[in-house]
């Protein structure tokens, strides 16, 4: 038996710890190299921990919901217990013979619909189901519809994840610490559209992502900050602090909440 420790990833200096969201494997389960084992959530991002080698998960040290530190051991796998690839069994075709159709009259079909009874399962003599056969069947009990209470107001309380907590805190702080305003200006985007159409295929082939308009908006914002330094400034007490660097945050909506990755000037 060769035991290999599974550790949490190395976290950035600004992140103290991470929270285990949910394990995708249980002790005794076979794992393949590169297979996802667990998700970790920090204040900024959700990370995936994968199996470094194939083997069997033998112990989970940190359970769902627990906090872990950078490079902390969270599980153990036995890499000597490599599970062989499953044998593929070819399915055997079984020929089934459908029973002959049951003959019914319009009156019998009407009775069957009213009583919610399948005529083909009604005991009968010969090839035809008669009204007498239908009358011998017990009637299905009426289905009582549940009467909804007019005052019923169901609620579900779900604890926020640490990522959503941080998003909420920052949105509230932004309302108090920043001047929130909206302005609209119409511009001619023809030159940008032509440039994007000309290079978008080449850009996607080289970088693996599509060339969107946000790249041009970011470039334009950078030019405005360089031309008007007062925009790239903040107030602290009675002072105005002009920043000699340009960091631009772009809000991105994800399945886990609003995230703002920051493009920092090198």
C-alpha positions as CSV (number, residue, x, y, z in Angstrom):
1,X,0.0,0.0,0.0
2,X,1.3,3.4,-1.0
3,X,-0.5,6.3,0.7
4,X,-0.4,9.7,-1.0
5,X,-1.7,12.9,0.7
6,X,-4.2,15.2,-1.0
7,X,-3.5,18.8,-0.1
8,X,-5.3,22.0,-0.6
9,X,-3.8,24.2,-3.3
10,X,-1.5,27.0,-2.5
11,X,-3.6,30.1,-1.7
12,X,-2.7,33.7,-2.6
13,X,-1.1,35.8,0.1
14,X,-4.3,37.8,0.4
15,X,-6.5,34.7,1.1
16,X,-6.2,33.3,4.6
17,X,-8.2,30.1,4.1
18,X,-10.7,28.3,2.0
19,X,-13.9,26.4,2.6
20,X,-14.6,22.9,1.3
21,X,-17.8,22.9,-0.6
22,X,-18.6,19.3,-1.4
23,X,-16.7,16.1,-2.0
24,X,-17.4,14.3,-5.3
25,X,-15.9,11.0,-4.0
26,X,-16.3,9.0,-0.9
27,X,-13.9,6.7,1.0
28,X,-13.5,3.5,-0.9
29,X,-14.3,5.0,-4.3
30,X,-11.8,4.5,-7.2
31,X,-10.4,7.7,-8.7
32,X,-8.6,8.3,-11.9
33,X,-5.7,10.7,-12.5
34,X,-6.9,14.2,-13.0
35,X,-10.4,13.4,-11.7
36,X,-12.1,16.1,-9.6
37,X,-12.3,15.2,-6.0
38,X,-13.6,18.3,-4.2
39,X,-14.4,22.0,-4.7
40,X,-12.9,24.7,-2.5
41,X,-14.3,28.2,-2.2
42,X,-12.3,31.4,-1.2
43,X,-13.5,35.0,-0.9
44,X,-12.6,35.4,-4.6
45,X,-12.8,32.2,-6.6
46,X,-13.8,28.5,-6.5
47,X,-11.0,26.1,-6.9
48,X,-11.0,22.4,-7.9
49,X,-8.8,19.7,-6.3
50,X,-8.0,16.8,-8.6
51,X,-6.4,13.4,-8.0
52,X,-2.7,13.6,-8.8
53,X,-2.6,9.8,-9.6
54,X,-5.1,7.0,-10.0
55,X,-6.0,4.9,-7.0
56,X,-8.6,4.6,-4.2
57,X,-9.8,7.3,-1.9
58,X,-9.2,5.8,1.6
59,X,-9.7,8.7,4.0
60,X,-11.3,12.2,4.0
61,X,-9.6,14.3,6.7
62,X,-11.6,17.6,6.1
63,X,-15.3,17.3,5.6
64,X,-17.8,19.5,3.7
65,X,-18.1,23.0,5.1
66,X,-14.7,22.9,7.0
67,X,-12.1,25.6,6.5
68,X,-8.6,24.6,5.3
69,X,-5.3,26.5,5.1
70,X,-3.0,26.7,2.2
71,X,-1.4,23.3,1.4
72,X,-3.2,21.6,4.3
73,X,-3.8,17.8,4.0
74,X,-7.5,17.1,3.3
75,X,-7.5,13.5,2.2
76,X,-5.5,10.3,1.4
77,X,-5.5,8.0,-1.5
78,X,-3.9,4.6,-2.0
79,X,-2.2,4.8,-5.4
80,X,-1.2,1.1,-5.3
81,X,-4.8,0.1,-5.5
82,X,-5.4,1.0,-9.1
83,X,-8.8,-0.1,-10.3
84,X,-8.6,-1.9,-13.7
85,X,-10.7,-0.6,-16.5
86,X,-14.2,-2.0,-16.4
87,X,-15.0,-4.8,-18.9
88,X,-17.5,-3.8,-21.5
89,X,-20.2,-6.5,-21.8
90,X,-22.0,-6.5,-25.1
91,X,-25.8,-6.4,-24.6
92,X,-27.7,-9.5,-25.8
93,X,-30.7,-8.7,-27.9
94,X,-33.8,-10.4,-26.6
95,X,-36.7,-10.7,-28.9
96,X,-40.0,-10.0,-27.3
97,X,-43.4,-10.9,-28.7
98,X,-46.1,-8.3,-28.2
99,X,-49.4,-9.6,-27.0
100,X,-52.3,-9.4,-29.4
101,X,-54.3,-6.2,-29.2
102,X,-57.4,-6.2,-27.1
103,X,-60.7,-5.5,-28.9
104,X,-63.0,-3.0,-27.3
105,X,-66.2,-1.2,-28.2
106,X,-66.7,2.6,-28.0
107,X,-68.8,2.1,-24.9
108,X,-66.0,0.1,-23.2
109,X,-63.4,2.7,-24.1
110,X,-65.6,5.4,-22.6
111,X,-66.0,3.4,-19.4
112,X,-62.2,2.8,-19.2
113,X,-61.5,6.5,-19.6
114,X,-64.0,7.5,-16.9
115,X,-62.5,4.9,-14.4
116,X,-58.9,5.4,-15.5
117,X,-58.5,1.7,-16.3
118,X,-56.4,0.2,-19.0
119,X,-58.7,-2.2,-20.9
120,X,-55.8,-4.5,-21.8
121,X,-55.3,-5.5,-18.2
122,X,-59.0,-6.2,-17.5
123,X,-59.6,-10.0,-17.2
124,X,-61.9,-11.1,-20.0
125,X,-62.9,-14.1,-22.1
126,X,-62.1,-14.3,-25.7
127,X,-60.6,-11.5,-27.7
128,X,-63.0,-8.7,-26.7
129,X,-63.5,-6.8,-23.4
130,X,-67.2,-6.3,-22.7
131,X,-69.1,-3.9,-20.6
132,X,-69.7,-6.8,-18.1
133,X,-66.0,-7.2,-17.7
134,X,-65.5,-3.5,-17.0
135,X,-68.4,-3.5,-14.5
136,X,-66.6,-6.2,-12.5
137,X,-63.5,-4.0,-12.0
138,X,-63.2,-2.1,-8.7
139,X,-63.5,1.6,-9.3
140,X,-60.4,3.7,-8.6
141,X,-60.6,5.9,-5.5
142,X,-61.0,9.5,-6.3
143,X,-57.9,11.6,-6.2
144,X,-58.3,14.3,-3.6
145,X,-56.6,17.5,-4.6
146,X,-54.6,19.1,-1.8
147,X,-56.2,22.3,-0.8
148,X,-53.5,25.0,-0.7
149,X,-53.7,27.3,2.2
150,X,-54.1,30.9,1.1
151,X,-51.9,32.0,4.0
152,X,-49.1,29.5,3.2
153,X,-45.9,31.4,2.4
154,X,-43.1,28.8,2.1
155,X,-39.6,30.0,2.6
156,X,-36.2,28.3,2.3
157,X,-33.3,29.6,4.3
158,X,-29.9,28.8,2.7
159,X,-26.6,30.0,4.3
160,X,-24.7,32.3,2.0
161,X,-21.3,31.0,0.7
162,X,-18.3,33.0,1.7
163,X,-17.9,34.2,-1.9
164,X,-21.5,35.6,-1.9
165,X,-20.9,37.2,1.5
166,X,-17.8,39.0,0.2
167,X,-19.7,40.1,-2.9
168,X,-22.5,41.5,-0.8
169,X,-20.1,43.3,1.5
170,X,-18.2,44.9,-1.4
171,X,-21.4,46.0,-3.1
172,X,-22.6,47.7,0.1
173,X,-19.2,49.3,0.6
174,X,-19.2,50.6,-2.9
175,X,-22.4,52.4,-2.3
176,X,-20.9,54.2,0.7
177,X,-17.3,54.7,-0.5
178,X,-17.7,55.6,-4.2
179,X,-19.6,58.1,-6.2
180,X,-22.1,56.1,-8.1
181,X,-23.3,57.7,-11.3
182,X,-24.4,56.7,-14.8
183,X,-23.8,58.6,-18.0
184,X,-24.7,57.8,-21.6
185,X,-22.8,58.9,-24.7
186,X,-23.5,57.8,-28.2
187,X,-20.5,57.0,-30.3
188,X,-19.8,55.7,-33.8
189,X,-18.5,52.1,-33.3
190,X,-18.0,51.3,-37.1
191,X,-14.2,51.5,-36.9
192,X,-14.1,49.1,-33.9
193,X,-16.6,46.7,-35.4
194,X,-14.6,46.6,-38.7
195,X,-11.4,46.0,-36.7
196,X,-13.0,43.2,-34.6
197,X,-14.4,41.5,-37.7
198,X,-11.0,41.6,-39.4
199,X,-9.0,40.1,-36.5
200,X,-11.5,38.0,-34.5
201,X,-10.8,34.7,-36.2
202,X,-7.0,35.2,-35.9
203,X,-7.4,36.3,-32.3
204,X,-9.4,33.3,-31.2
205,X,-7.0,30.9,-33.0
206,X,-4.0,32.4,-31.2
207,X,-5.5,33.0,-27.7
208,X,-8.3,30.4,-27.5
209,X,-11.0,33.1,-26.6
210,X,-13.2,35.3,-28.7
211,X,-12.4,38.9,-29.3
212,X,-15.2,40.8,-27.6
213,X,-16.0,44.5,-27.4
214,X,-14.9,44.6,-23.7
215,X,-11.3,44.7,-24.8
216,X,-11.9,47.9,-26.8
217,X,-13.8,49.4,-23.9
218,X,-11.0,48.6,-21.5
219,X,-8.5,50.2,-23.9
220,X,-10.6,53.3,-24.1
221,X,-11.0,53.5,-20.3
222,X,-7.2,53.3,-19.9
223,X,-6.7,56.1,-22.4
224,X,-9.2,58.3,-20.5
225,X,-7.5,57.7,-17.2
226,X,-4.1,58.6,-18.7
227,X,-5.5,61.8,-20.2
228,X,-7.5,62.9,-17.2
229,X,-5.6,62.0,-14.0
230,X,-8.3,63.4,-11.8
231,X,-10.5,60.4,-12.8
232,X,-7.8,58.0,-11.6
233,X,-7.8,59.5,-8.1
234,X,-9.5,58.9,-4.7
235,X,-10.2,61.0,-1.7
236,X,-9.0,60.2,1.8
237,X,-9.9,62.7,4.5
238,X,-9.1,66.2,3.2
239,X,-6.6,64.9,0.6
240,X,-7.0,63.8,-3.0
241,X,-4.7,60.9,-3.9
242,X,-3.7,60.7,-7.5
243,X,-2.7,57.1,-8.5
244,X,0.2,56.7,-10.9
245,X,-0.8,53.3,-11.9
246,X,-3.8,51.9,-13.7
247,X,-5.8,48.9,-12.4
248,X,-9.1,48.2,-14.1
249,X,-11.7,45.9,-12.6
250,X,-14.3,44.2,-14.9
251,X,-17.5,42.8,-13.4
252,X,-18.3,39.3,-14.6
253,X,-21.5,37.5,-13.8
254,X,-20.9,33.8,-12.9
255,X,-23.0,31.0,-11.6
256,X,-21.5,31.6,-8.2
257,X,-22.2,35.3,-8.0
258,X,-20.7,38.6,-9.2
259,X,-16.9,38.5,-9.5
260,X,-14.7,41.4,-10.4
261,X,-11.3,40.3,-11.7
262,X,-8.7,43.1,-11.7
263,X,-6.3,43.8,-14.5
264,X,-3.3,45.2,-12.7
265,X,-0.6,47.3,-14.4
266,X,2.7,45.4,-14.4
